[in-house]
Amino acid sequence: MSGAVRVAAAQIEAGQDVAANLAACLRVIDAAAEQRAQLVVLPEFCNHLSWYASRAEAYERATRPGDGFLTAIAERARRHGIWIKINVTHAHPDGTTGGTNLLFDPRGEVAGTCDKQTLMGAENDFLEPGGTVGPVLDTPLGRLGMYACMEGVITEVARGLALRGAQVLLNSLNSFALDEADLHIPVRAAENKVWVVAANKVGPLLPRDELPAIAERLGVPPEWLHGAGESQIVAPDGTVVAKAPRTGEAVVVADIDPALADDKRRPDGTDIFATRRPELYGAIAEPPAGRRRPPGAPVLKSAVVRDPALLRDAVDKGALLVVMPESAGDPAVLAAALEGTGAHVVTTALEDGVPTGLLISKDGVVARQPRLHGPHGSPGENGGPGTGIVPIDLEWGRLAIIAGQDALYPETFRLAALLDTDVVAVPYAAQEDWELALGLPERAAENRLNLVVATPIDQPAAIFSMTPDFTLWTRWEGPFTGRISTPVRTDVPAGEASGAAEVAPAQAANRLVSRNTDLVDGRPWRLVGALIR
C-alpha cells in the first residue's frame, strides 16, 4: 500500500479504578477520531495500574474476551470505523496473565494479538512472558507489528517484526524513563527504517497512597515515578514528526506513508537488511549463559585522535586506548608513536583488499578483526571474510573492534556483548544523522558496552561510557535523572582533531535494568528466528 495514513498516539493516566481507566481510553479514542485518525495507539496496561499484591490478584483484575472493558473498546472502533491498538493485562484460559497487545479493526473485531516477550522488573512477579512472536498484520493501512515498553529497550522484538515485513510498529509503554522518548523509541524506527507509533502513560505509575513511601525506599523524588509521556510518531529516518507533552492526557496525530518503510537503503545504496549476515548471528538465539568473565577495570582512559601527529600527545596524557578513524595511517608509524608505552591504538587498513580492524601496540599489529558485512547488497557482496567478533583481552578488560559498516547492525554489538566485551572501538564514517545521534548510543545502552567512536574530522565523534547510575535496581551515586539506560556521552565536535574521556569497563558487567530483567540475557532468545534466518 502507498499513500497517506493518519495515525495517532494517545497518552493517559491509568490507576486502580478500571472504570476511570476505561473512560480515559474512550476519551482519547474519541479525540483521535475527531482528528480523523485511522489508527490510534494507547499505552501499556491501560486497564489497570501495573501493581498487584500477587499473581492471583493480577489474574482476577485482568481483562477477558467479551468483558466490559474490551467490549467498550471494540464498540468505539466500530463506531468510529478506526483501528485501535491497546495493551492490557489479559487472563488466559490456562490461568496465566499476559501483558497483551490487542489490535481492533474498524468492525470492532480483534485483528491480532500477542503477549509481551520481555518483562520488566516486578512484571515478572505476576505476568508470564509471551511464548510466540507477534504477528505482522497485513491491513489496508499497511503492514503492522506490535510490541510493548521493555521490548523496545532492546533490539530483538522490533528488529524481528521489521525483518518479517512490518512497515509500522505500534509500541505501548508504561514508563517513567525520559530516555524512552529521545532514544529507545526513535532508534527502533531509524535502525529498521520503519515508522513507529508509541504511546506512553502520564500520572503516577504506582498507587498514589503508597507513592511517597516507595519513592523514599528507592531514593528518588516521587514525581519521577510518573509516566514520562512524550508519546510520539517517528519516521523511518528517526525524525520525530509528532510528540505529546511530558505531562497530561493528550493525543498527537500525523500523516504517514507506510510504503516509505520498504526502502532500506543508506545514501550510498547499501541495503541495511540485504547486507545482514544471519548465519553469523546464531549466538543470539542460544540460551543465556550469563557473564563468564570477571568485571574489567573500574576506569580506562580513552581518546579519539583524528590526526596521527597528535597520537603520542594523547598517550602521554594517559590514554591507554586510542581509537582513530578508518585508514588513519601506516600501522608501523602508529606503532612507533606508542614506543615505551602500554597503550593501544585502533584503526583499519585494507589487507588483501579487505577492510580490517587493527589493534596496534608499540610492537606493531597485535590483533585483527576482518570485516563482517559487505557493501550495497549486490549478489556475492553481502559478507566480508570475517566469521565473527574477535575478542581481545587486555590488562583493563576485553576489547572488540567493530569498524565501518559493521557498526550499522545491532546484531554485531549484541554478539560482542554475548562475548563479555567491556569496550568496543568503532572506527566509523556516518552517512545519516541518526547513526551517531541514536544508533551508536543505543548500541552502548542496550548491551551495556562502552564505545569509543572515531569518525572523519568533518563529522562529530563520541565516547560512550557506562555509568553505575543505572535503573532503580541499585541506589544511584548521583542525583536521579530519570534516564534509566543511557550512556554518559562525551562529544568530540566536528573539526576537532582529538578528544578524551574515561570509560568504565567494570560497568559492562552490570546488565540488570531491573529486578529479574537483564538487558542481554533477558533477550527473547527463543523467539529470534527472524534474525538468524
NUVEX-675664 format. One record per residue: residue in three letters; x, y, z of N, C-alpha, C in turn. Coordinates in steps of 0.1 Angstrom, whole numbers, plus 5000, padded with zeros to 4 digits. Layout:
AlaXYZXYZXYZ
...
//
This chain:
Met500849885000500050005000500950125000
Ser500450234994501150364994500050474996
Gly500550595000499650705003499550735018
Ala499050845021498950895035498050815043
Val498450785055497650725066497750815078
Arg496650855084496650935096496650845108
Val497750865116497850785128497950875140
Ala497650815152497550895164498250815176
Ala498950885184499450825197498750905208
Ala498250825218497450885229498050845242
Gln498150945251498750925264497650955275
Ile497550865285496550875295497250845309
Glu496550875319496850825333495950705336
Ala496450605341495650485344496050445359
Gly495050435367495250395381494650265384
Gln494050245396493450125401491950115399
Asp491350225394489950235391489750195376
Val489350075374489150025360488250115352
Ala487150155358486150235351486650365347
Ala487450425356488050555352489150535341
Asn489850425342490850405331490150385318
Leu489050305318488250295305487750425300
Ala487250505309486750645305487850725298
Ala489150715304490250785298490550735284
Cys490550595283490850535269489750585259
Leu488550585263487450625253487550775250
Arg487950855259488151005257489251025246
Val490350955247491450985238491150915224
Ile490450805224489950745212489050835204
Asp488150895212487150995205487951115200
Ala488951165208489751275204490551245191
Ala491051125190491851085178490851075166
Ala489651025168488751015157488251155153
Glu488151245162487751385158488851445149
Gln490051405151491151455142491351365130
Arg490351275127490351195115491451085115
Ala491951045127492950935127492350805122
Gln493050735115492650595110493150485120
Leu494150525128494750425137495150505149
Val494850455161495250515174495950405182
Val497050445189497750355198497650415212
Leu497350325221497250365236498350305244
Pro498550345256499750295264499550155268
Glu500650105275500749975281499949975294
Phe499349855297498549835309497449945311
Cys496749975300495750085301494550045309
Asn494449925313493249875320493449895335
His494749885340494949885354496349925357
Leu496649995368497950025373498749895373
Ser500049905369500849785369501449765384
Trp500549725392500849705407499849605413
Tyr500349495417499449395422500049325434
Ala499249275443499749205455500249065452
Ser499749005441500048865438499648835424
Arg500148715419499648675406498148645406
Ala497648605417496148575417495448705415
Glu495848815422495148945420495348995406
Ala496548985400496649025386495748955377
Tyr495648825379494748745371493248785373
Glu492848805385491548845388491148985381
Arg492049075381491749215376492049225361
Ala492549125355492849125341491649125332
Thr491849175320490749165310490449025306
Arg489348995300488948865294488148895281
Pro488148795272487348815260485848845263
Gly485348955257483948985259483649065272
Asp484649095280484349175292483949315289
Gly483549385299483149525297484149615291
Phe485449595295486549685291486749665276
Leu487049545272487349515258486149535249
Thr484949515254483749535246483549685243
Ala483849765253483749915250484749965240
Ile486049905241487049945231486649905217
Ala486149785216485649725203484549815198
Glu483649855206482449935202482950075196
Arg483950135203484550255198485150245185
Ala485950135183486550105170485450095159
Arg484350025162483250015153482550145150
Arg482350225161481650345159482350445151
His483650455153484450555145485050495132
Gly484950365131485550295119487050315118
Ile487750295130489150305130489850185137
Trp491150175135491950075141492450125155
Ile492350035165492750075178493749965184
Lys494950015188495849925194495949955209
Ile495749855218495849875232496749765238
Asn497149795250497849685257497249675271
Val496949555276496249535288496849415295
Thr496649395308496849265314495649175310
His495949055305494848975300494948835305
Ala493748785310493748655316493648545305
His494448445306494448335296493748215302
Pro493248125294492548015299493347915308
Asp494647925306495547835314495847885328
Gly495248005332495448055345496548155346
Thr497248185335498348285335497748415330
Thr498548525332498248655328499348715319
Gly498948765308499948825299499848975298
Gly500949035294500949175291500549185276
Thr499349195273498849155259498549275251
Asn499049275239498749375228497549325220
Leu496549415218495349375210495149485200
Leu494949445187494649535177493149515172
Phe492349615174490949615170490849675156
Asp490049605147489849665134488549755134
Pro488249815122487149905122485749845124
Arg485749715124484449645127484349605141
Gly485449645149485449615163485849475166
Glu486449405157486949265159488449275161
Val488949175169490349165172491049105159
Ala491949195154492649155141493949085145
Gly494449115157495749045160496049065175
Thr496848975181497148985195498448915197
Cys499148965207500448895211500748945226
Asp501548865233501948895246503348945246
Lys503649035255504949095257505948985260
Gln507048985253508048875254509148895265
Thr509449025267510449055277509849145288
Leu509749095300509049165311510049245319
Met509549355325510349455332510149435347
Gly511249405355511149415369510049335376
Ala509249405383508149345391507149275382
Glu507049305369506149245360506349085360
Asn507649045363507948905363507248835375
Asp506748915385506148865397504648825394
Phe504048885384502648855382502248825367
Leu503148835358502848805344503748695339
Glu503248635328504048535321504548595307
Pro505748585304506248635291505548565279
Gly505448625268504848565256505748455251
Gly505148355246505848235241505848225226
Thr505348315219505348325205505648465200
Val506148475188506348605182505048675179
Gly505048805179503848875175503648875160
Pro502448885155502148875141502549005134
Val502848995121502849115112501549115104
Leu500749215107499349215102499249295089
Asp498849235078498749305065497349365065
Thr497249495066495949575067495849675056
Pro494749735054494549835044495449955047
Leu495949975060496750085064498250055061
Gly498649935059499949885058500249765066
Arg501449725067501849605075502249655089
Leu501449605099501649655112502249545121
Gly503049585131503649505141503449565155
Met503349485165503049535179504149495189
Tyr504449585198505349555209505049645220
Ala505749625232505449705244506649735252
Cys506849855255507749915265509149845266
Met509349755275510649695277511149635264
Glu510249575256510649515244511349615234
Gly511149745236511749845228513049905234
Val513449855246514649895252515849805248
Ile515449695242516449605235516049595220
Thr516849535212516649545198515749435192
Glu515749315198515349195191513849195186
Val512949245194511549235191511249325179
Ala511549455180511349545169512049495156
Arg513249455158514049405146513349295139
Gly512949195147512249075141511049115134
Leu510249205139508949255132509349315119
Ala510349405119510749475107511349375097
Leu512149275101512649185092511549095085
Arg510449075093509348995087508349085079
Gly508749215077508049295067507149405073
Ala507149425086506349535092506849665087
Gln505849755084506249895079505949995091
Val505049965099504650055110504649965123
Leu505450015133505549945146504750025156
Leu503949955164503050015174503549975188
Asn503950075195504650055208503850115219
Ser503350035229502650085241503550085252
Leu503650195260504650205271503950235284
Asn504650195295504250225308505550265316
Ser506150375312507450405316507650545322
Phe508450555332508850695337510150735332
Ala510850655323512150685318512150795308
Leu512850905310512951005300513650965287
Asp514550865288515250825276514450745267
Glu513250705270512450645261512150735249
Ala511750855252511350955241512450995232
Asp513751015238514751065230515850965225
Leu515650835229516550735225515850605221
His515250535230514850395228513650395218
Ile512750495218511650485208512150525194
Pro512750635192513150675178514150585172
Val515050525180516150445174515550315167
Arg514450265172513850145166513250185152
Ala512850305150512450345137513650355127
Ala514650425132515750455123516550335120
Glu516850245129517750135126517050035118
Asn515750035117515049935109514350005097
Lys514450135096513850215085512350185084
Val511650205096510250185097509650295104
Trp508250315104507550405112507350345126
Val507350425136507050385150505950485155
Val504850425160503850505167503850455182
Ala504250545191504450505205503650585215
Ala502950525224502050585233502550555248
Asn502850655256503350625269502250675279
Lys502450645292501550685303501950825307
Val501050895315501351005323500750975337
Gly501051055347500551035360501250925367
Pro500950905380501650805388501650665382
Leu502750595383502850455378502750365390
Leu502550415402502450335414501250395422
Pro500650315431499450365438499750505445
Arg498950595444499150735449499450725464
Asp498650645471498850655486500150585490
Glu500750505482502050435485503250505479
Leu502950605470504050655462505150725471
Pro504850805481505850865489506750765496
Ala506250655501507050555508507950485498
Ile507350445487508150375476509250465471
Ala508950595469510050685464511150695475
Glu510750705487511750705498512650585498
Arg512050465496512850345496513850345484
Leu513350395473514250395461515250505461
Gly514950615469515850725469515650815458
Val514450835453514150925442512951015445
Pro512851135440511751215442510451145437
Pro509351165444508051095439507651135425
Glu507951255421507451295408508151225396
Trp509351165399510051085389509350945387
Leu508450915395507750785393506350805386
His506250905378505150935370505550885355
Gly504450855348504750825334505350945327
Ala506350915318507151025312506451085300
Gly505251035296504551105284505451105272
Glu505351215265506051235252505751125242
Ser504551085242504050995231504451055218
Gln504750965208505351025196505150935184
Ile505350995172505250925159506650955152
Val507350855148508650865143508750815129
Ala509450885120509650845107510850745105
Pro510950685093511950585091513350635092
Asp513550765092514950815094515250865108
Gly514250835117514450865131513951005135
Thr513351075125512751205128511451195136
Val511351265147510051265154509151365148
Val508051315141507251405134506051465142
Ala505751405154504751455163505051405177
Lys504951485187505251445200504351515210
Ala503851445220502951495230503851565241
Pro503151635250503951695261504451595271
Arg505251635280505851555291504751505301
Thr503751595303502651565312501351585306
Gly500351525312498951555308498451465297
Glu497151425298496451355288496551425274
Ala496851355264497051415251496951315240
Val496651375228496651295215497451375205
Val498451305198499151365187498851285175
Val498751355163498551285151499551325140
Ala499651235130500551275119500051185107
Asp500351245095500051165083501351105078
Ile501350975076502450895073502250815060
Asp503350785054503250695042504050565045
Pro503250455049503950335053504850275042
Ala504650305029505450245019506850295019
Leu507150415026508450465027509350365035
Ala508750275043509450185051509950065043
Asp509650055030510049945022511449975016
Asp511950095017513250135012514250125023
Lys515150035023516150005034517550055030
Arg517650145021518950195016519550305024
Arg520850305026521550425030521850515018
Pro522350635020522650725009523550664999
Asp524450575003525450514993524850394986
Gly523550364988522950254982522950124989
Thr523650115001523649995009522349965014
Asp521849845012520549795018520849735031
Ile520449795042520849755055520249625060
Phe519249575053518649445055519349345046
Ala519549375033520049275024521549245027
Thr522249335034523649315037523849245051
Arg522749215058522949145071523549005068
Arg524148945079524648805077524048725088
Pro522848675086522148595096522948475101
Glu523748415092524548295095525548325106
Leu525848455109526848485119526148515133
Tyr524848525133524148575145523548465154
Gly523948345151523348235159523448245174
Ala524448305179524648315194523448385200
Ile522848475193521748555198520548465202
Ala520448355195519348255197519748145207
Glu520848155213521248045222520848075236
Pro520647975245520148005258521148095266
Pro520748185274521648265282522648185290
Ala523848225290524948165298525448245309
Gly524948375310525448465320526848505316
Arg527348615323528648665320529648565327
Arg530648525319531648425323532948485328
Arg533148615325534448675329534248775340
Pro535248795348535148895359535049035353
Pro534549135361534549265355535949325352
Gly535949415342537149485339537549585349
Ala538449675345538949775354537849885356
Pro537949945368536950045371536950165361
Val538150205357538350315348539350285338
Leu539150335326540050335315540050465308
Lys541250525307541350655300541450625285
Ser540550685277540450665263540550795255
Ala540750785242540850905234540450875220
Val539950975213539750985199540751075193
Val541551025184542551105177542351105162
Arg542251215156542051215141543151275133
Asp544251305140545451355134546651265139
Pro547251185131548351105136549451175144
Ala549651305141550651385148550351405162
Leu549051385166548551405180548451275188
Leu548851165182548651035189549551025201
Arg550851065200551751055211551251145223
Asp550751265219550351355229549151295237
Ala548251225230547051165237547551055247
Val548550985243549050875251549850935263
Asp550651035261551351105271550451165282
Lys549251195278548251245287547451135295
Gly547851015292547250905300546350805293
Ala546050825280545150735273545850605270
Leu545150495275545650365272544950305260
Leu543850355256543150315243542850435235
Val543450435223543150545214542550485201
Val541450545197540750505185540850615175
Met541250575163541350665152540350635141
Pro540150725131539150685120539750575112
Glu538850525103539250425093540450475085
Ser541350385082542550405074543350535078
Ala543650535091544250665097545650675094
Gly546350565090547850585088548550445087
Asp549750455084550650335083550750275097
Pro550350145099550450085112551850095118
Ala552850085110554250095116554550225122
Val554050335115554250465120553450485133
Leu552250435134551450445146552050365157
Ala552550255154553250175165554450245170
Ala555250315161556350395166556050505175
Ala554850565173554350665182554050615196
Leu553850485198553550425211554750375218
Glu555950395212557150335218557350375233
Gly557650275241557850295255556550305263
Thr555450275257554150285265553450145264
Gly552450135273551550015272550250045265
Ala550150155258548950195251548650115239
His547450125234547050065221546250165213
Val546350145200545650235191544850135181
Val543650185177542850105168542550195156
Thr542650135144542250195132541950075122
Thr541850105109541650005099542650015088
Ala542749915080543549915068543049815058
Leu543349835046543049735036544049625036
Glu543749505038544649395038544149295028
Asp544849275017544449185006543049235001
Gly542949365001541649424995540549425005
Val540749375017539649365027539849465038
Pro538849555041538949645052539049565065
Thr540049585073540349505085540649605097
Gly539949575108540249645120541549605126
Leu542349695130543749665136543849715150
Leu544449635159544849675172546349675172
Ile546849795175548349825173548949855187
Ser550049795190550749835202552149885198
Lys553049915207554349955204555149855195
Asp554649725196555349615189554749595175
Gly553649675171553049655158551649605159
Val551149545149549749495149549749365157
Val548849375168548749255177547349185175
Ala546449245168545149175166544449225154
Arg543649145147542949185135541449145137
Gln540649235131539149205130538749225116
Pro538649115108538249125094536749175094
Arg536449245083535149305081534149185080
Leu532949205086531949105086530849135076
His530549255073529449295064530049365052
Gly529549335040529949395028529049505023
Pro529349575013528649695008527449654999
His526549744999525449754988524449644988
Gly524849524990523849414989523749354975
Ser524749374967524749304954525049154956
Pro524649074947524948924949526448904951
Gly526848824961528248794964528948904972
Glu528249014975528949114983528349134997
Asn527449045001526749055013527649035025
Gly528748975024529648945035531048975033
Gly531849005043533249005043533848875046
Pro535148865048535748735051535648705066
Gly535248795074535148775088534048675092
Thr534248595102533248495106532748515120
Gly533148625126532648655139533548765146
Ile533048805158533748905165535048835172
Val536148905171537448855176537648935189
Pro537348875201537648955214539048955217
Ile539549065223540949075227541049115241
Asp541749035249541849055263543149145266
Leu542849255273543949345276543949365291
Glu544949435297545049435311543849505318
Trp543149585311542049655317540649595314
Gly540649495305539349425302539349375288
Arg538149345283538049285270537649385259
Leu538349395248538049485237537549415225
Ala536649475218536149435205536349545195
Ile536649515183536649625172535549595163
Ile534649705162533549695152533749825143
Ala534249795131534649905123533749925110
Gly533750045105533050065093531550025093
Gln531149965082529749925080529349825091
Asp530249745097529749655107529049725119
Ala529349855121528749925132527249965129
Leu526749935117525349965114524449865120
Tyr524849745123524049635126523949615141
Pro522749625147522549595161523049455165
Glu522949365156523349225159524849215162
Thr525649295155527149295157527449325172
Phe526849425177527149465191526549365201
Arg525449305197524949205206525849085207
Leu526449045196527448945196528648985205
Ala529049105204530149155213529749145228
Ala528549175231528149175245528049025250
Leu527648935241527548795245528948735247
Leu529948795241531348755244531948825256
Asp531148895264531548965276532549075273
Thr532349145262533149255258532849375268
Asp533949445272533749565280533849695273
Val534649705262534849825255534849795240
Val534249875232534249855217534849975211
Ala535849955202536550055194535750055181
Val535350175177534550195165535050295155
Pro536050265147536350355136535250355126
Tyr534750475122533450475115533250605107
Ala532550595097532150725089530550715088
Ala529850805094528450815094527950865080
Gln526750825076526150875064524850945067
Glu524150915078522850975082522951015097
Asp522251125100522351185113522051085124
Trp521050995122520650905133521750815137
Glu522650785129523650685132524450725145
Leu524850855146525550905157524650955168
Ala523551005164522551065174521850955182
Leu521450845175520650745181521250605180
Gly521850565169522250425167523350385176
Leu524450455176525650415185525350435200
Pro524650545204524350545218523450435223
Glu522550385214521750275218522550145218
Arg523450125209524350005209525049995223
Ala525450115228526050115241525050085252
Ala523850145251522850135262522349995263
Glu521849935252521149815252522049695255
Asn523349705254524349605256525249625268
Arg525149745274526049785285527449775280
Leu527749845269529049845263529649985263
Asn530850005267531550135265531950145250
Leu531750255244532150275230533050395228
Val534050375220534950485216534850495201
Val534150605196533850615182534650725175
Ala535450685166536250785158535750795144
Thr535450915140534950945127535851035120
Pro535751065107536551165100536351295106
Ile537351385105537351505112536251605109
Asp535551585097534451675094533151625100
Gln533151515108531951465115532151465130
Pro531151475138531251465152531751315155
Ala532451305166532851175171532351175186
Ala532451055193531951055206532550935214
Ile532550945227532950845236531750815245
Phe531250695246530150655254530550565266
Ser530350605278530750535290529550485298
Met529750365303528650315312528850375326
Thr527650405332527650465345527050365355
Pro527450375367526850295378525450335381
Asp525050465377523750515380522850465368
Phe522350345371521650265360520450195367
Thr519250235361517950175366517650215380
Leu516650165386516350185400516650055408
Trp517349965402517649835409518749865419
Thr519649955417520649995426520550145429
Arg520850185441520750325445521850405437
Trp521350525433522250605425523350675433
Glu524550695427525550765433525350915432
Gly524850955421524551095418523051125419
Pro522551245416521151275416520451195405
Phe519251145408518451075399517951165387
Thr518151125375517951205363516751155355
Gly516151035359515050985351515450915338
Arg516750905336517350835324517850705328
Ile517150595324517350465330518450385323
Ser518550395310519550325303520150405292
Thr520950495296521650595287523050605290
Pro524050595281525450615284525750755287
Val526850775294527450915295528150945282
Arg527851055276528351085263529351205264
Thr530551185258531551285256531651315241
Asp531251425237531351455222532751515218
Val533151475207534351545200533751615188
Pro533551745188532851815177533651795164
Ala532851815153533451815140534451925140
Gly535651905133536651995132537751985143
Glu537451925154538451905165539151775163
Ala540451785164541351675160541451565171
Ser541051595183541151495193540251525205
Gly539951425213539151435225539351315234
Ala539151335247539451225256538351215267
Ala538251095272537251075283537550935289
Glu537150925302537250795309536050715305
Val536250585304535150485303535250395314
Ala534250305316534150225328534050075324
Pro535150005321534949865317534249785327
Ala534449805340533749725350532249735349
Gln531749845345530249865345529549785334
Ala530349735324529749645314529249515320
Ala529649485332529249355338527849375345
Asn527449505347526149535353525049555343
Arg524349445341523349445330521849445335
Leu521649445348520349435353519649565353
Val518749585343518049715342516949725352
Ser516549605357515549605369515649465374
Arg515049435385515049305392514549205382
Asn515349095380515048985371514949025356
Thr515449145352515449185338516849225334
Asp517549135327518949155322518849205308
Leu519549305305519449365291520049265281
Val520949185284521549085275520948955276
Asp520948895288520448755289518848755289
Gly518248875291516848885291516248895277
Arg517048895267516548905253515648775250
Pro514648785242513748675239514448575230
Trp515448505235516348425226515648315219
Arg514548265225513748155218513048205206
Leu512848335205511848385195512548485185
Val513848465183514548545174514848485160
Gly514048395156514248325144514448415132
Ala513648525131513748615120515148675119
Leu515848685130517248745130518248655125
Ile518048525126519148435123518848355110
Arg517648375104517348305091517748395079
//
